Amino acid sequence: MDSNFLVQFGPLILLVGVMYFFFIRPQAKRQKEQQAFINQLEKGQDVVTASGMFGKIVKIEDQVVTLEVDQKTFIRVTRSSVSKDLTAAVGPTA
């Protein structure tokens, strides 16, 4: 009866294991990295928002970040909507 259990549920257990290592684990790692990035935001840092707007951080107030997107043009966004550092978004330049 024990080997019959493995024959019936072995593929299901294997499928769950594969899903964990290829989908769940990498996504959790990305979420941890994003949260660490959000917690380390600093004034003067060039960033990109989740909607694709480029700007420089001029002010950080708790959960609100003020970005300068052009000369004397500012927008306020939530801290969680800042998605990347500008150099990471654009990639290495030649």
Secondary structure, DSSP 8 states (H G I E B T S, - for coil): -HHHHHHHHHHHHHHHHHHIIIIIHHHHHHHHHHHHHHHT--TT-EEEETT--EEEEEEEETTEEEEEEETTEEEEEEGGGEEEEHHHHH----
